[in-house]
Amino acid sequence: MDINTLRGLATVFALVAFIGVVLWAYSSGKKKDFDEAANLPFEDDPDALDNSDQEKKS
């Protein structure tokens, strides 16, 4: 096994890991978690959270 074979295997591993992360991030089960995380900066300011909820409904 030479260095080029190891580089090829590392590339394939990185591609599989990348595809796994993309599938995990875009899975429908994670949408609620990501929406909650996106609203974390607004938790201290109730007016900002109310305004962002109204914009989503429009």
N, CA, C and O atoms as a CHARMM CRD file, in Angstrom:
* protein
*
  232
    1    1 MET  N      0.85300  -1.16900   0.00000 PROA 1      0.00000
    2    1 MET  CA     0.00000   0.00000   0.00000 PROA 1      0.00000
    3    1 MET  C      0.90500   1.24000   0.00000 PROA 1      0.00000
    4    1 MET  O      1.70200   1.43900   0.91600 PROA 1      0.00000
    5    2 ASP  N      0.77200   2.03700  -1.00200 PROA 2      0.00000
    6    2 ASP  CA     1.61000   3.22400  -1.08200 PROA 2      0.00000
    7    2 ASP  C      0.83200   4.47600  -0.65000 PROA 2      0.00000
    8    2 ASP  O     -0.34300   4.39700  -0.29100 PROA 2      0.00000
    9    3 ILE  N      1.49400   5.60500  -0.69000 PROA 3      0.00000
   10    3 ILE  CA     0.90800   6.85800  -0.20500 PROA 3      0.00000
   11    3 ILE  C     -0.29500   7.28000  -1.04100 PROA 3      0.00000
   12    3 ILE  O     -1.24000   7.86300  -0.51000 PROA 3      0.00000
   13    4 ASN  N     -0.27400   6.99700  -2.32700 PROA 4      0.00000
   14    4 ASN  CA    -1.39200   7.39600  -3.18600 PROA 4      0.00000
   15    4 ASN  C     -2.66400   6.62600  -2.85100 PROA 4      0.00000
   16    4 ASN  O     -3.76100   7.17500  -2.95000 PROA 4      0.00000
   17    5 THR  N     -2.53400   5.37100  -2.45800 PROA 5      0.00000
   18    5 THR  CA    -3.68900   4.58900  -2.03900 PROA 5      0.00000
   19    5 THR  C     -4.27300   5.16500  -0.75300 PROA 5      0.00000
   20    5 THR  O     -5.49100   5.26700  -0.60800 PROA 5      0.00000
   21    6 LEU  N     -3.40400   5.53700   0.16900 PROA 6      0.00000
   22    6 LEU  CA    -3.87600   6.14600   1.42100 PROA 6      0.00000
   23    6 LEU  C     -4.57800   7.47400   1.15500 PROA 6      0.00000
   24    6 LEU  O     -5.60300   7.77300   1.76600 PROA 6      0.00000
   25    7 ARG  N     -4.02700   8.26200   0.24600 PROA 7      0.00000
   26    7 ARG  CA    -4.66800   9.53600  -0.10600 PROA 7      0.00000
   27    7 ARG  C     -6.03700   9.30800  -0.73700 PROA 7      0.00000
   28    7 ARG  O     -6.98300  10.04100  -0.45300 PROA 7      0.00000
   29    8 GLY  N     -6.14200   8.30400  -1.58200 PROA 8      0.00000
   30    8 GLY  CA    -7.43100   7.97700  -2.19700 PROA 8      0.00000
   31    8 GLY  C     -8.45000   7.55000  -1.16200 PROA 8      0.00000
   32    8 GLY  O     -9.60600   7.97200  -1.21200 PROA 8      0.00000
   33    9 LEU  N     -8.02800   6.71000  -0.21900 PROA 9      0.00000
   34    9 LEU  CA    -8.93400   6.26500   0.84500 PROA 9      0.00000
   35    9 LEU  C     -9.35300   7.43000   1.73700 PROA 9      0.00000
   36    9 LEU  O    -10.50500   7.50200   2.16400 PROA 9      0.00000
   37   10 ALA  N     -8.42700   8.33800   2.01800 PROA 10     0.00000
   38   10 ALA  CA    -8.76000   9.50500   2.83100 PROA 10     0.00000
   39   10 ALA  C     -9.76400  10.39400   2.10500 PROA 10     0.00000
   40   10 ALA  O    -10.66700  10.95200   2.72900 PROA 10     0.00000
   41   11 THR  N     -9.61000  10.52500   0.79700 PROA 11     0.00000
   42   11 THR  CA   -10.55300  11.33100   0.01300 PROA 11     0.00000
   43   11 THR  C    -11.94300  10.71100   0.02100 PROA 11     0.00000
   44   11 THR  O    -12.93900  11.41500   0.18900 PROA 11     0.00000
   45   12 VAL  N    -12.01100   9.40000  -0.16000 PROA 12     0.00000
   46   12 VAL  CA   -13.30400   8.71300  -0.13600 PROA 12     0.00000
   47   12 VAL  C    -13.94500   8.84300   1.24200 PROA 12     0.00000
   48   12 VAL  O    -15.14700   9.08700   1.34200 PROA 12     0.00000
   49   13 PHE  N    -13.16400   8.68300   2.29700 PROA 13     0.00000
   50   13 PHE  CA   -13.68700   8.82500   3.65500 PROA 13     0.00000
   51   13 PHE  C    -14.22400  10.24000   3.88500 PROA 13     0.00000
   52   13 PHE  O    -15.29900  10.40700   4.46000 PROA 13     0.00000
   53   14 ALA  N    -13.48900  11.25200   3.44300 PROA 14     0.00000
   54   14 ALA  CA   -13.93000  12.63500   3.61000 PROA 14     0.00000
   55   14 ALA  C    -15.22000  12.89000   2.83700 PROA 14     0.00000
   56   14 ALA  O    -16.10100  13.59100   3.33300 PROA 14     0.00000
   57   15 LEU  N    -15.34800  12.33900   1.64100 PROA 15     0.00000
   58   15 LEU  CA   -16.56000  12.50800   0.85100 PROA 15     0.00000
   59   15 LEU  C    -17.75800  11.85000   1.53700 PROA 15     0.00000
   60   15 LEU  O    -18.84100  12.43300   1.59200 PROA 15     0.00000
   61   16 VAL  N    -17.56700  10.65100   2.05400 PROA 16     0.00000
   62   16 VAL  CA   -18.65200   9.95500   2.74900 PROA 16     0.00000
   63   16 VAL  C    -19.05500  10.72100   4.00700 PROA 16     0.00000
   64   16 VAL  O    -20.24300  10.83100   4.31000 PROA 16     0.00000
   65   17 ALA  N    -18.07400  11.25200   4.74300 PROA 17     0.00000
   66   17 ALA  CA   -18.38300  12.03700   5.94100 PROA 17     0.00000
   67   17 ALA  C    -19.14100  13.31100   5.57100 PROA 17     0.00000
   68   17 ALA  O    -20.09300  13.68400   6.25600 PROA 17     0.00000
   69   18 PHE  N    -18.73200  13.97400   4.50800 PROA 18     0.00000
   70   18 PHE  CA   -19.40600  15.18900   4.06700 PROA 18     0.00000
   71   18 PHE  C    -20.85300  14.90800   3.67800 PROA 18     0.00000
   72   18 PHE  O    -21.75800  15.64700   4.06600 PROA 18     0.00000
   73   19 ILE  N    -21.06900  13.85100   2.91900 PROA 19     0.00000
   74   19 ILE  CA   -22.43400  13.49200   2.50800 PROA 19     0.00000
   75   19 ILE  C    -23.27700  13.14800   3.72900 PROA 19     0.00000
   76   19 ILE  O    -24.46000  13.48700   3.78100 PROA 19     0.00000
   77   20 GLY  N    -22.67900  12.47700   4.71400 PROA 20     0.00000
   78   20 GLY  CA   -23.39300  12.14900   5.94300 PROA 20     0.00000
   79   20 GLY  C    -23.82500  13.39000   6.70500 PROA 20     0.00000
   80   20 GLY  O    -24.94900  13.46000   7.20200 PROA 20     0.00000
   81   21 VAL  N    -22.93300  14.36800   6.79800 PROA 21     0.00000
   82   21 VAL  CA   -23.26500  15.61300   7.49900 PROA 21     0.00000
   83   21 VAL  C    -24.35500  16.37000   6.75900 PROA 21     0.00000
   84   21 VAL  O    -25.26000  16.91700   7.38900 PROA 21     0.00000
   85   22 VAL  N    -24.28600  16.41200   5.44900 PROA 22     0.00000
   86   22 VAL  CA   -25.30600  17.10700   4.66000 PROA 22     0.00000
   87   22 VAL  C    -26.66500  16.43900   4.83400 PROA 22     0.00000
   88   22 VAL  O    -27.67100  17.12100   5.02800 PROA 22     0.00000
   89   23 LEU  N    -26.70000  15.12100   4.76700 PROA 23     0.00000
   90   23 LEU  CA   -27.97300  14.40800   4.95200 PROA 23     0.00000
   91   23 LEU  C    -28.52700  14.63600   6.36000 PROA 23     0.00000
   92   23 LEU  O    -29.73300  14.80700   6.53500 PROA 23     0.00000
   93   24 TRP  N    -27.65200  14.63800   7.35200 PROA 24     0.00000
   94   24 TRP  CA   -28.09900  14.88000   8.72500 PROA 24     0.00000
   95   24 TRP  C    -28.65700  16.29100   8.87000 PROA 24     0.00000
   96   24 TRP  O    -29.70300  16.49000   9.48800 PROA 24     0.00000
   97   25 ALA  N    -27.95400  17.27600   8.29700 PROA 25     0.00000
   98   25 ALA  CA   -28.36800  18.67000   8.45600 PROA 25     0.00000
   99   25 ALA  C    -29.68400  18.96500   7.75600 PROA 25     0.00000
  100   25 ALA  O    -30.46900  19.78000   8.23900 PROA 25     0.00000
  101   26 TYR  N    -29.93700  18.31700   6.63000 PROA 26     0.00000
  102   26 TYR  CA   -31.15000  18.60200   5.86900 PROA 26     0.00000
  103   26 TYR  C    -32.27100  17.60300   6.13600 PROA 26     0.00000
  104   26 TYR  O    -33.29000  17.62500   5.44500 PROA 26     0.00000
  105   27 SER  N    -32.10000  16.72700   7.12700 PROA 27     0.00000
  106   27 SER  CA   -33.17400  15.78900   7.44800 PROA 27     0.00000
  107   27 SER  C    -34.33000  16.54700   8.08100 PROA 27     0.00000
  108   27 SER  O    -34.11700  17.51200   8.81500 PROA 27     0.00000
  109   28 SER  N    -35.53600  16.11800   7.80300 PROA 28     0.00000
  110   28 SER  CA   -36.72100  16.83800   8.28200 PROA 28     0.00000
  111   28 SER  C    -36.87000  16.74900   9.80100 PROA 28     0.00000
  112   28 SER  O    -37.51000  17.61300  10.40000 PROA 28     0.00000
  113   29 GLY  N    -36.30900  15.75300  10.42200 PROA 29     0.00000
  114   29 GLY  CA   -36.41000  15.61300  11.86800 PROA 29     0.00000
  115   29 GLY  C    -35.63100  16.66700  12.63400 PROA 29     0.00000
  116   29 GLY  O    -35.92000  16.91500  13.80400 PROA 29     0.00000
  117   30 LYS  N    -34.65500  17.28900  12.00100 PROA 30     0.00000
  118   30 LYS  CA   -33.82600  18.29500  12.65300 PROA 30     0.00000
  119   30 LYS  C    -34.35800  19.70800  12.47500 PROA 30     0.00000
  120   30 LYS  O    -33.82400  20.63200  13.08700 PROA 30     0.00000
  121   31 LYS  N    -35.37200  19.90900  11.67500 PROA 31     0.00000
  122   31 LYS  CA   -35.85900  21.25900  11.38400 PROA 31     0.00000
  123   31 LYS  C    -36.29200  21.97800  12.66200 PROA 31     0.00000
  124   31 LYS  O    -35.96000  23.14900  12.84900 PROA 31     0.00000
  125   32 LYS  N    -37.01700  21.30700  13.53000 PROA 32     0.00000
  126   32 LYS  CA   -37.48500  21.93800  14.76500 PROA 32     0.00000
  127   32 LYS  C    -36.29800  22.35600  15.63500 PROA 32     0.00000
  128   32 LYS  O    -36.29300  23.45700  16.18700 PROA 32     0.00000
  129   33 ASP  N    -35.29900  21.48800  15.76000 PROA 33     0.00000
  130   33 ASP  CA   -34.12200  21.81200  16.56000 PROA 33     0.00000
  131   33 ASP  C    -33.38400  23.01900  15.99600 PROA 33     0.00000
  132   33 ASP  O    -32.96300  23.89800  16.74700 PROA 33     0.00000
  133   34 PHE  N    -33.22700  23.06600  14.68400 PROA 34     0.00000
  134   34 PHE  CA   -32.51800  24.17800  14.06300 PROA 34     0.00000
  135   34 PHE  C    -33.31700  25.47000  14.15400 PROA 34     0.00000
  136   34 PHE  O    -32.73300  26.54200  14.30500 PROA 34     0.00000
  137   35 ASP  N    -34.63400  25.39100  14.06600 PROA 35     0.00000
  138   35 ASP  CA   -35.46200  26.59100  14.22800 PROA 35     0.00000
  139   35 ASP  C    -35.33800  27.14800  15.64400 PROA 35     0.00000
  140   35 ASP  O    -35.25900  28.36200  15.83300 PROA 35     0.00000
  141   36 GLU  N    -35.32300  26.26600  16.63100 PROA 36     0.00000
  142   36 GLU  CA   -35.15000  26.71300  18.01300 PROA 36     0.00000
  143   36 GLU  C    -33.77800  27.34700  18.21000 PROA 36     0.00000
  144   36 GLU  O    -33.66200  28.37400  18.87900 PROA 36     0.00000
  145   37 ALA  N    -32.74900  26.75000  17.64100 PROA 37     0.00000
  146   37 ALA  CA   -31.40000  27.29900  17.75600 PROA 37     0.00000
  147   37 ALA  C    -31.28900  28.65000  17.05500 PROA 37     0.00000
  148   37 ALA  O    -30.55500  29.52800  17.50800 PROA 37     0.00000
  149   38 ALA  N    -32.00900  28.81600  15.96000 PROA 38     0.00000
  150   38 ALA  CA   -31.96600  30.08400  15.23000 PROA 38     0.00000
  151   38 ALA  C    -32.60400  31.20800  16.04000 PROA 38     0.00000
  152   38 ALA  O    -32.23700  32.37100  15.87100 PROA 38     0.00000
  153   39 ASN  N    -33.54600  30.88400  16.90900 PROA 39     0.00000
  154   39 ASN  CA   -34.23000  31.90200  17.69800 PROA 39     0.00000
  155   39 ASN  C    -33.57900  32.16300  19.05800 PROA 39     0.00000
  156   39 ASN  O    -34.05500  33.01200  19.81200 PROA 39     0.00000
  157   40 LEU  N    -32.50500  31.45000  19.38000 PROA 40     0.00000
  158   40 LEU  CA   -31.84300  31.64600  20.66600 PROA 40     0.00000
  159   40 LEU  C    -31.38000  33.08400  20.89600 PROA 40     0.00000
  160   40 LEU  O    -31.52600  33.57000  22.01700 PROA 40     0.00000
  161   41 PRO  N    -30.83600  33.79000  19.92000 PROA 41     0.00000
  162   41 PRO  CA   -30.41100  35.17000  20.18300 PROA 41     0.00000
  163   41 PRO  C    -31.56400  36.09900  20.55800 PROA 41     0.00000
  164   41 PRO  O    -31.33100  37.14800  21.15900 PROA 41     0.00000
  165   42 PHE  N    -32.78000  35.74500  20.22200 PROA 42     0.00000
  166   42 PHE  CA   -33.92800  36.60300  20.47600 PROA 42     0.00000
  167   42 PHE  C    -34.65100  36.28500  21.78200 PROA 42     0.00000
  168   42 PHE  O    -35.63300  36.95100  22.11200 PROA 42     0.00000
  169   43 GLU  N    -34.19100  35.28400  22.53000 PROA 43     0.00000
  170   43 GLU  CA   -34.88900  34.88900  23.75900 PROA 43     0.00000
  171   43 GLU  C    -34.87100  35.98500  24.81700 PROA 43     0.00000
  172   43 GLU  O    -35.81700  36.10000  25.59600 PROA 43     0.00000
  173   44 ASP  N    -33.81700  36.78900  24.86000 PROA 44     0.00000
  174   44 ASP  CA   -33.72800  37.84100  25.86500 PROA 44     0.00000
  175   44 ASP  C    -34.59600  39.03800  25.52500 PROA 44     0.00000
  176   44 ASP  O    -34.90200  39.84800  26.40000 PROA 44     0.00000
  177   45 ASP  N    -34.99500  39.16100  24.27500 PROA 45     0.00000
  178   45 ASP  CA   -35.78300  40.29800  23.81900 PROA 45     0.00000
  179   45 ASP  C    -37.13300  39.79200  23.31600 PROA 45     0.00000
  180   45 ASP  O    -37.24300  39.39600  22.15500 PROA 45     0.00000
  181   46 PRO  N    -38.17100  39.79600  24.17300 PROA 46     0.00000
  182   46 PRO  CA   -39.46000  39.23600  23.76700 PROA 46     0.00000
  183   46 PRO  C    -40.09200  39.97100  22.58100 PROA 46     0.00000
  184   46 PRO  O    -40.80800  39.35700  21.79000 PROA 46     0.00000
  185   47 ASP  N    -39.83700  41.26800  22.44700 PROA 47     0.00000
  186   47 ASP  CA   -40.39900  42.00900  21.31200 PROA 47     0.00000
  187   47 ASP  C    -39.83400  41.51100  19.99400 PROA 47     0.00000
  188   47 ASP  O    -40.56800  41.39300  19.01300 PROA 47     0.00000
  189   48 ALA  N    -38.55400  41.22000  19.95800 PROA 48     0.00000
  190   48 ALA  CA   -37.92500  40.75200  18.72400 PROA 48     0.00000
  191   48 ALA  C    -38.47400  39.38300  18.34100 PROA 48     0.00000
  192   48 ALA  O    -38.70100  39.11800  17.16000 PROA 48     0.00000
  193   49 LEU  N    -38.68600  38.51700  19.31400 PROA 49     0.00000
  194   49 LEU  CA   -39.22100  37.19300  19.02000 PROA 49     0.00000
  195   49 LEU  C    -40.65200  37.29400  18.51600 PROA 49     0.00000
  196   49 LEU  O    -41.02800  36.58300  17.58400 PROA 49     0.00000
  197   50 ASP  N    -41.45300  38.16200  19.11200 PROA 50     0.00000
  198   50 ASP  CA   -42.83100  38.33400  18.64800 PROA 50     0.00000
  199   50 ASP  C    -42.86000  38.86100  17.21900 PROA 50     0.00000
  200   50 ASP  O    -43.67400  38.40900  16.41300 PROA 50     0.00000
  201   51 ASN  N    -41.99400  39.79900  16.89700 PROA 51     0.00000
  202   51 ASN  CA   -41.94400  40.34500  15.55300 PROA 51     0.00000
  203   51 ASN  C    -41.51100  39.30100  14.52900 PROA 51     0.00000
  204   51 ASN  O    -42.05100  39.26000  13.42400 PROA 51     0.00000
  205   52 SER  N    -40.53600  38.45200  14.88600 PROA 52     0.00000
  206   52 SER  CA   -40.08300  37.44800  13.93000 PROA 52     0.00000
  207   52 SER  C    -41.16100  36.39000  13.71000 PROA 52     0.00000
  208   52 SER  O    -41.27300  35.85200  12.60900 PROA 52     0.00000
  209   53 ASP  N    -41.95900  36.08000  14.74000 PROA 53     0.00000
  210   53 ASP  CA   -43.06100  35.12400  14.57300 PROA 53     0.00000
  211   53 ASP  C    -44.14100  35.70300  13.66400 PROA 53     0.00000
  212   53 ASP  O    -44.71300  34.98400  12.84500 PROA 53     0.00000
  213   54 GLN  N    -44.42300  37.00100  13.80300 PROA 54     0.00000
  214   54 GLN  CA   -45.43700  37.63600  12.95700 PROA 54     0.00000
  215   54 GLN  C    -44.97700  37.68800  11.51700 PROA 54     0.00000
  216   54 GLN  O    -45.79500  37.54300  10.60900 PROA 54     0.00000
  217   55 GLU  N    -43.66900  37.89300  11.27400 PROA 55     0.00000
  218   55 GLU  CA   -43.16100  37.94200   9.90700 PROA 55     0.00000
  219   55 GLU  C    -43.28100  36.58000   9.23600 PROA 55     0.00000
  220   55 GLU  O    -43.55200  36.50300   8.03700 PROA 55     0.00000
  221   56 LYS  N    -43.08300  35.51700   9.98600 PROA 56     0.00000
  222   56 LYS  CA   -43.19400  34.16400   9.42100 PROA 56     0.00000
  223   56 LYS  C    -44.62900  33.86100   8.99600 PROA 56     0.00000
  224   56 LYS  O    -44.85000  33.18300   7.99300 PROA 56     0.00000
  225   57 LYS  N    -45.61000  34.36500   9.76100 PROA 57     0.00000
  226   57 LYS  CA   -47.02100  34.07800   9.47600 PROA 57     0.00000
  227   57 LYS  C    -47.51900  34.86200   8.27700 PROA 57     0.00000
  228   57 LYS  O    -48.50200  34.46400   7.65200 PROA 57     0.00000
  229   58 SER  N    -46.86500  35.96400   7.94000 PROA 58     0.00000
  230   58 SER  CA   -47.30500  36.81100   6.82900 PROA 58     0.00000
  231   58 SER  C    -47.00000  36.18200   5.50000 PROA 58     0.00000
  232   58 SER  O    -47.30400  36.76300   4.45800 PROA 58     0.00000
